[in-house]
């Protein structure tokens, strides 16, 4: 296996290449509703890679932390109420690919999810995608002020990119996958991704996941074994933190900003 961005193979080469999707520098993630609730940490095991050194944080993860999710709420709140941007956060400002996901209500319906496979400074990346995923996901209307109290936000930090030997060379519940394929006419190359938690939440096996991802990416022909074998797959892992709005309010009170 060759590490994407760190070796001679992968979609990028050198630094991660930002996906050119419907929003130019963004890639939309079709993440169905989550069955988890409250503040949670989810991700793969063995996440310590070259850029993730330095020891584990207090939550047992090496990069992601609740302050990142609180910051996304800060950014979105400030944007919706036309306030000054929030102050610079205290968490490290290292470079990582990332996704921000917004869900709403007790059943946590997807409200927006956009991220990048390009390495970005965490402060800038979360500031950008907290708003982009909430307001510019083309599948949904922009998030409104009235929806804030029912929102949940998740931050996913991506790592450990590797080329797969074939479309089955990944593990459900461990890896996210990104595929590259040609349209049914063979004239245009497309890509699509699912974050690691999507297949287990939907109860999909590997073939169902691949077939769904092909459809998500715009493949309209018959999905045959030959089509699956011809695609290129990159697998990756992630660290994920999720926070609900009431937890954000509690955090605001604790840091002395008062309740919004």
Rosetta blueprint (number, residue, H / E / L):
1 X L
2 X L
3 X E
4 X L
5 X L
6 X L
7 X L
8 X L
9 X L
10 X L
11 X L
12 X L
13 X L
14 X L
15 X L
16 X L
17 X L
18 X L
19 X L
20 X L
21 X E
22 X L
23 X L
24 X E
25 X L
26 X L
27 X E
28 X E
29 X L
30 X L
31 X L
32 X L
33 X L
34 X L
35 X L
36 X L
37 X L
38 X L
39 X L
40 X E
41 X E
42 X E
43 X E
44 X L
45 X L
46 X L
47 X L
48 X L
49 X L
50 X H
51 X H
52 X H
53 X L
54 X L
55 X L
56 X L
57 X L
58 X L
59 X L
60 X L
61 X L
62 X L
63 X L
64 X L
65 X L
66 X H
67 X H
68 X H
69 X H
70 X H
71 X H
72 X H
73 X H
74 X H
75 X H
76 X H
77 X H
78 X H
79 X H
80 X H
81 X L
82 X L
83 X L
84 X L
85 X L
86 X L
87 X L
88 X L
89 X L
90 X L
91 X L
92 X L
93 X L
94 X L
95 X E
96 X E
97 X E
98 X E
99 X E
100 X E
101 X E
102 X E
103 X E
104 X E
105 X L
106 X L
107 X L
108 X L
109 X E
110 X E
111 X E
112 X E
113 X E
114 X E
115 X E
116 X E
117 X E
118 X E
119 X E
120 X E
121 X E
122 X H
123 X H
124 X H
125 X H
126 X H
127 X H
128 X H
129 X H
130 X H
131 X H
132 X H
133 X H
134 X H
135 X H
136 X L
137 X L
138 X L
139 X L
140 X L
141 X L
142 X L
143 X L
144 X L
145 X H
146 X H
147 X H
148 X H
149 X H
150 X H
151 X E
152 X E
153 X E
154 X E
155 X E
156 X E
157 X E
158 X E
159 X E
160 X E
161 X E
162 X E
163 X E
164 X L
165 X L
166 X L
167 X L
168 X L
169 X L
170 X L
171 X L
172 X L
173 X L
174 X L
175 X L
176 X E
177 X E
178 X E
179 X E
180 X E
181 X E
182 X E
183 X L
184 X L
185 X L
186 X L
187 X L
188 X L
189 X E
190 X E
191 X E
192 X E
193 X E
194 X E
195 X L
196 X L
197 X H
198 X H
199 X H
200 X H
201 X H
202 X H
203 X L
204 X L
205 X L
206 X H
207 X H
208 X H
209 X H
210 X H
211 X H
212 X H
213 X H
214 X H
215 X H
216 X H
217 X L
218 X L
219 X L
220 X L
221 X L
222 X L
223 X L
224 X L
225 X H
226 X H
227 X H
228 X H
229 X H
230 X H
231 X L
232 X E
233 X E
234 X E
235 X E
236 X E
237 X E
238 X E
239 X E
240 X E
241 X E
242 X E
243 X E
244 X E
245 X H
246 X H
247 X H
248 X H
249 X H
250 X H
251 X H
252 X H
253 X H
254 X H
255 X L
256 X L
257 X L
258 X L
259 X L
260 X L
